Amino acid sequence: MADDADLANAYLEAYIDNEVSRAVKKIRQDTAPKTATSTICKECGEKLPRARLEHGFDLCVPCASEEERRKALFAHT
């Protein structure tokens, strides 16, 4: 019969396995090739050029530039 320590170890092993599985899944998702989900820019609604779609971008060049500019402005806070 399992004592409390054995039960605790079994619980921790299951928990760690689950967390590792989640982390691996997230890494795989983050490193998977990107595919565009829409043919229009998610900011302005303009049609995206084929080259941007093929590379998985969901913003047109002007909107992507503006997003990068905003990120740079608020990166220091």
Backbone as JSON Lines, residues from 0, in Angstrom:
{"i":0,"aa":"M","n":[0.85,-1.18,0.0],"ca":[0.0,0.0,0.0],"c":[0.89,1.24,0.0]}
{"i":1,"aa":"A","n":[0.49,2.23,-0.76],"ca":[1.28,3.44,-0.91],"c":[1.11,4.35,0.3]}
{"i":2,"aa":"D","n":[2.23,4.9,0.74],"ca":[2.13,5.85,1.85],"c":[2.02,7.27,1.28]}
{"i":3,"aa":"D","n":[1.94,8.24,2.16],"ca":[1.75,9.64,1.73],"c":[2.89,10.13,0.84]}
{"i":4,"aa":"A","n":[4.11,9.73,1.14],"ca":[5.26,10.17,0.33],"c":[5.16,9.62,-1.08]}
{"i":5,"aa":"D","n":[4.77,8.34,-1.21],"ca":[4.61,7.75,-2.55],"c":[3.52,8.47,-3.33]}
{"i":6,"aa":"L","n":[2.41,8.76,-2.68],"ca":[1.31,9.47,-3.33],"c":[1.74,10.88,-3.75]}
{"i":7,"aa":"A","n":[2.48,11.55,-2.89],"ca":[2.96,12.89,-3.21],"c":[3.92,12.85,-4.4]}
{"i":8,"aa":"N","n":[4.81,11.88,-4.42],"ca":[5.75,11.74,-5.54],"c":[5.01,11.46,-6.84]}
{"i":9,"aa":"A","n":[4.02,10.59,-6.79],"ca":[3.24,10.28,-7.99],"c":[2.51,11.52,-8.49]}
{"i":10,"aa":"Y","n":[1.95,12.3,-7.57],"ca":[1.27,13.54,-7.94],"c":[2.24,14.52,-8.59]}
{"i":11,"aa":"L","n":[3.4,14.7,-7.99],"ca":[4.39,15.63,-8.53],"c":[4.89,15.19,-9.9]}
{"i":12,"aa":"E","n":[5.11,13.91,-10.08],"ca":[5.55,13.41,-11.39],"c":[4.5,13.69,-12.46]}
{"i":13,"aa":"A","n":[3.25,13.45,-12.14],"ca":[2.16,13.71,-13.09],"c":[2.07,15.2,-13.4]}
{"i":14,"aa":"Y","n":[2.19,16.03,-12.36],"ca":[2.12,17.48,-12.55],"c":[3.27,17.96,-13.43]}
{"i":15,"aa":"I","n":[4.48,17.51,-13.15],"ca":[5.65,17.92,-13.93],"c":[5.53,17.44,-15.37]}
{"i":16,"aa":"D","n":[5.1,16.21,-15.58],"ca":[4.91,15.7,-16.93],"c":[3.92,16.57,-17.7]}
{"i":17,"aa":"N","n":[2.84,16.96,-17.04],"ca":[1.84,17.8,-17.68],"c":[2.42,19.17,-18.04]}
{"i":18,"aa":"E","n":[3.16,19.77,-17.14],"ca":[3.76,21.08,-17.39],"c":[4.8,21.01,-18.52]}
{"i":19,"aa":"V","n":[5.58,19.95,-18.53],"ca":[6.58,19.79,-19.6],"c":[5.87,19.62,-20.94]}
{"i":20,"aa":"S","n":[4.81,18.84,-20.96],"ca":[4.05,18.64,-22.2],"c":[3.48,19.96,-22.71]}
{"i":21,"aa":"R","n":[2.95,20.78,-21.79],"ca":[2.4,22.07,-22.19],"c":[3.5,22.97,-22.73]}
{"i":22,"aa":"A","n":[4.66,22.97,-22.09],"ca":[5.77,23.81,-22.53],"c":[6.27,23.39,-23.91]}
{"i":23,"aa":"V","n":[6.38,22.09,-24.13],"ca":[6.83,21.59,-25.43],"c":[5.82,21.96,-26.51]}
{"i":24,"aa":"K","n":[4.53,21.82,-26.2],"ca":[3.49,22.16,-27.17],"c":[3.57,23.64,-27.54]}
{"i":25,"aa":"K","n":[3.77,24.51,-26.54],"ca":[3.87,25.94,-26.8],"c":[5.09,26.26,-27.65]}
{"i":26,"aa":"I","n":[6.2,25.63,-27.36],"ca":[7.42,25.85,-28.15],"c":[7.19,25.43,-29.59]}
{"i":27,"aa":"R","n":[6.55,24.29,-29.78],"ca":[6.27,23.82,-31.15],"c":[5.36,24.79,-31.88]}
{"i":28,"aa":"Q","n":[4.35,25.32,-31.19],"ca":[3.46,26.28,-31.82],"c":[4.19,27.56,-32.17]}
{"i":29,"aa":"D","n":[5.04,28.02,-31.27],"ca":[5.76,29.28,-31.49],"c":[6.79,29.17,-32.61]}
{"i":30,"aa":"T","n":[7.32,27.97,-32.83],"ca":[8.36,27.81,-33.86],"c":[7.82,27.21,-35.15]}
{"i":31,"aa":"A","n":[6.54,26.89,-35.18],"ca":[5.95,26.33,-36.4],"c":[5.91,27.41,-37.48]}
{"i":32,"aa":"P","n":[6.0,27.0,-38.73],"ca":[5.91,27.99,-39.81],"c":[4.58,28.75,-39.72]}
{"i":33,"aa":"K","n":[4.66,30.03,-39.86],"ca":[3.47,30.87,-39.76],"c":[2.67,30.81,-41.06]}
{"i":34,"aa":"T","n":[1.37,30.82,-40.93],"ca":[0.5,30.92,-42.09],"c":[-0.53,32.0,-41.8]}
{"i":35,"aa":"A","n":[-0.77,32.82,-42.78],"ca":[-1.74,33.89,-42.61],"c":[-3.14,33.29,-42.52]}
{"i":36,"aa":"T","n":[-3.95,33.84,-41.62],"ca":[-5.31,33.34,-41.45],"c":[-6.3,34.16,-42.24]}
{"i":37,"aa":"S","n":[-5.89,35.28,-42.78],"ca":[-6.78,36.14,-43.53],"c":[-6.02,36.78,-44.67]}
{"i":38,"aa":"T","n":[-6.73,37.24,-45.66],"ca":[-6.07,37.9,-46.79],"c":[-6.12,39.42,-46.65]}
{"i":39,"aa":"I","n":[-6.63,39.9,-45.51],"ca":[-6.67,41.35,-45.28],"c":[-5.93,41.7,-44.01]}
{"i":40,"aa":"C","n":[-5.42,42.91,-43.96],"ca":[-4.69,43.42,-42.8],"c":[-5.63,43.48,-41.61]}
{"i":41,"aa":"K","n":[-5.19,42.98,-40.46],"ca":[-6.05,42.97,-39.28],"c":[-6.21,44.36,-38.67]}
{"i":42,"aa":"E","n":[-5.39,45.32,-39.07],"ca":[-5.51,46.69,-38.55],"c":[-6.38,47.57,-39.44]}
{"i":43,"aa":"C","n":[-6.01,47.66,-40.72],"ca":[-6.67,48.63,-41.59],"c":[-7.67,48.01,-42.57]}
{"i":44,"aa":"G","n":[-7.62,46.71,-42.75],"ca":[-8.56,46.05,-43.64],"c":[-8.17,46.03,-45.11]}
{"i":45,"aa":"E","n":[-6.99,46.55,-45.43],"ca":[-6.53,46.53,-46.82],"c":[-6.09,45.11,-47.19]}
{"i":46,"aa":"K","n":[-6.15,44.8,-48.47],"ca":[-5.74,43.49,-48.96],"c":[-4.23,43.34,-48.81]}
{"i":47,"aa":"L","n":[-3.79,42.18,-48.29],"ca":[-2.36,41.92,-48.11],"c":[-1.75,41.39,-49.4]}
{"i":48,"aa":"P","n":[-0.54,41.84,-49.74],"ca":[0.14,41.3,-50.91],"c":[0.46,39.82,-50.72]}
{"i":49,"aa":"R","n":[0.54,39.1,-51.82],"ca":[0.78,37.66,-51.78],"c":[2.06,37.32,-51.0]}
{"i":50,"aa":"A","n":[3.12,38.09,-51.19],"ca":[4.39,37.8,-50.5],"c":[4.22,37.85,-48.99]}
{"i":51,"aa":"R","n":[3.44,38.8,-48.49],"ca":[3.23,38.89,-47.04],"c":[2.39,37.71,-46.56]}
{"i":52,"aa":"L","n":[1.42,37.3,-47.35],"ca":[0.59,36.14,-46.99],"c":[1.44,34.87,-46.93]}
{"i":53,"aa":"E","n":[2.32,34.7,-47.9],"ca":[3.15,33.5,-47.95],"c":[4.07,33.39,-46.75]}
{"i":54,"aa":"H","n":[4.43,34.52,-46.16],"ca":[5.31,34.52,-44.99],"c":[4.54,34.59,-43.68]}
{"i":55,"aa":"G","n":[3.22,34.53,-43.75],"ca":[2.41,34.46,-42.55],"c":[2.13,35.77,-41.86]}
{"i":56,"aa":"F","n":[2.36,36.89,-42.52],"ca":[2.09,38.19,-41.91],"c":[0.59,38.49,-41.94]}
{"i":57,"aa":"D","n":[0.11,39.14,-40.9],"ca":[-1.3,39.52,-40.87],"c":[-1.49,41.03,-40.83]}
{"i":58,"aa":"L","n":[-0.38,41.77,-41.03],"ca":[-0.42,43.22,-41.12],"c":[0.23,43.66,-42.42]}
{"i":59,"aa":"C","n":[-0.3,44.73,-43.03],"ca":[0.35,45.31,-44.21],"c":[1.63,46.02,-43.75]}
{"i":60,"aa":"V","n":[2.45,46.43,-44.68],"ca":[3.72,47.06,-44.34],"c":[3.54,48.34,-43.51]}
{"i":61,"aa":"P","n":[2.64,49.26,-43.91],"ca":[2.47,50.47,-43.09],"c":[2.0,50.17,-41.66]}
{"i":62,"aa":"C","n":[1.05,49.24,-41.52],"ca":[0.55,48.91,-40.17],"c":[1.62,48.19,-39.35]}
{"i":63,"aa":"A","n":[2.4,47.33,-39.99],"ca":[3.48,46.64,-39.28],"c":[4.54,47.65,-38.83]}
{"i":64,"aa":"S","n":[4.84,48.62,-39.67],"ca":[5.81,49.65,-39.3],"c":[5.31,50.46,-38.12]}
{"i":65,"aa":"E","n":[4.04,50.82,-38.15],"ca":[3.46,51.59,-37.04],"c":[3.47,50.78,-35.75]}
{"i":66,"aa":"E","n":[3.18,49.49,-35.83],"ca":[3.21,48.64,-34.64],"c":[4.61,48.57,-34.05]}
{"i":67,"aa":"E","n":[5.62,48.43,-34.92],"ca":[7.0,48.41,-34.45],"c":[7.39,49.74,-33.82]}
{"i":68,"aa":"R","n":[6.93,50.84,-34.4],"ca":[7.22,52.16,-33.85],"c":[6.62,52.29,-32.45]}
{"i":69,"aa":"R","n":[5.37,51.84,-32.29],"ca":[4.72,51.91,-30.97],"c":[5.44,51.04,-29.95]}
{"i":70,"aa":"K","n":[5.84,49.85,-30.37],"ca":[6.58,48.97,-29.46],"c":[7.87,49.62,-29.02]}
{"i":71,"aa":"A","n":[8.57,50.27,-29.95],"ca":[9.83,50.93,-29.61],"c":[9.61,52.08,-28.65]}
{"i":72,"aa":"L","n":[8.53,52.82,-28.83],"ca":[8.24,53.95,-27.95],"c":[7.97,53.51,-26.52]}
{"i":73,"aa":"F","n":[7.28,52.4,-26.37],"ca":[6.88,51.95,-25.03],"c":[7.77,50.86,-24.47]}
{"i":74,"aa":"A","n":[8.85,50.56,-25.14],"ca":[9.76,49.52,-24.67],"c":[10.52,49.95,-23.43]}
{"i":75,"aa":"H","n":[10.66,51.23,-23.23],"ca":[11.46,51.73,-22.11],"c":[10.69,51.78,-20.81]}
{"i":76,"aa":"T","n":[9.38,51.59,-20.84],"ca":[8.58,51.68,-19.61],"c":[8.47,50.37,-18.92]}
